[in-house]
């Protein structure tokens, strides 16, 4: 069991906690990026064609579809949306 691990149970538990923390960091980063992009899109692109589809692609992690939907939008809105969403699409 844990007591037989090198360094004992406390070292083994520390390693497990650190592994879980690192694993959740990526998920948390993606979630924050999605939320940030969502707030921007809601405020600035709510009337743009494909707005709802862009949100669905954002939350589904579908970068290709997101990029296709926002392509015809005004350049400033499109570029900022892509910038905010970039982290949400990272693996």
C-alpha positions as CSV (number, residue, x, y, z in Angstrom):
1,X,0.0,0.0,0.0
2,X,0.9,3.6,0.4
3,X,3.1,2.9,3.5
4,X,5.4,0.8,1.2
5,X,5.9,3.6,-1.3
6,X,9.3,5.3,-1.4
7,X,9.1,8.1,1.1
8,X,6.0,6.7,2.6
9,X,2.3,7.6,2.4
10,X,2.8,11.3,2.6
11,X,5.1,11.5,-0.4
12,X,2.7,9.2,-2.5
13,X,-0.3,11.4,-1.5
14,X,1.6,14.6,-2.4
15,X,2.4,13.2,-5.8
16,X,-1.2,12.2,-6.4
17,X,-2.4,15.7,-5.4
18,X,0.2,17.4,-7.6
19,X,-0.8,15.2,-10.6
20,X,-4.5,16.1,-10.1
21,X,-3.7,19.8,-9.7
22,X,-1.7,19.8,-13.0
23,X,-4.4,17.9,-14.8
24,X,-7.1,20.3,-13.7
25,X,-5.0,23.4,-14.6
26,X,-5.5,22.8,-18.3
27,X,-9.2,22.3,-17.9
28,X,-9.6,25.4,-15.8
29,X,-7.6,27.4,-18.3
30,X,-9.9,26.2,-21.2
31,X,-13.0,27.0,-19.1
32,X,-11.8,30.5,-18.3
33,X,-11.0,31.1,-22.0
34,X,-14.4,29.9,-23.0
35,X,-16.1,32.1,-20.5
36,X,-14.0,35.1,-21.5
37,X,-14.8,34.6,-25.2
38,X,-18.4,34.0,-24.4
39,X,-18.7,37.3,-22.6
40,X,-17.0,39.2,-25.4
41,X,-19.1,37.4,-28.1
42,X,-22.3,38.1,-26.2
43,X,-21.5,41.8,-25.9
44,X,-20.0,42.4,-29.3
45,X,-21.3,39.8,-31.7
46,X,-24.8,38.9,-30.5
47,X,-26.3,40.2,-33.8
48,X,-23.7,38.6,-36.1
49,X,-24.8,35.8,-38.4
50,X,-24.0,32.5,-36.8
51,X,-23.6,33.9,-33.3
52,X,-25.2,30.9,-31.6
53,X,-23.4,28.4,-33.8
54,X,-20.1,30.1,-32.9
55,X,-20.9,29.7,-29.2
56,X,-21.7,26.0,-29.7
57,X,-18.4,25.5,-31.6
58,X,-16.5,27.3,-28.9
59,X,-17.9,25.2,-26.1
60,X,-17.6,22.0,-28.2
61,X,-13.9,22.7,-28.8
62,X,-14.5,22.8,-32.6
63,X,-11.9,25.4,-33.8
64,X,-12.4,24.7,-37.5
65,X,-16.2,25.3,-37.3
66,X,-15.7,28.4,-35.0
67,X,-13.2,29.9,-37.5
68,X,-15.5,29.3,-40.5
69,X,-18.5,31.0,-38.7
70,X,-16.6,34.1,-37.5
71,X,-14.7,34.6,-40.8
72,X,-17.3,37.0,-42.4
73,X,-17.7,39.0,-39.2
74,X,-16.2,42.6,-38.9
75,X,-12.4,42.2,-38.7
76,X,-12.0,43.7,-35.2
77,X,-14.7,41.5,-33.7
78,X,-13.5,38.4,-35.5
79,X,-9.9,38.9,-34.6
80,X,-10.6,39.5,-30.9
81,X,-13.0,36.6,-30.7
82,X,-10.3,34.3,-32.2
83,X,-7.7,35.7,-29.8
84,X,-9.9,35.1,-26.8
85,X,-11.0,31.6,-27.9
86,X,-7.5,30.4,-28.8
87,X,-6.8,28.9,-25.4
88,X,-10.1,27.2,-25.4
89,X,-9.1,25.2,-28.4
90,X,-5.7,24.1,-27.1
91,X,-5.3,20.4,-26.5
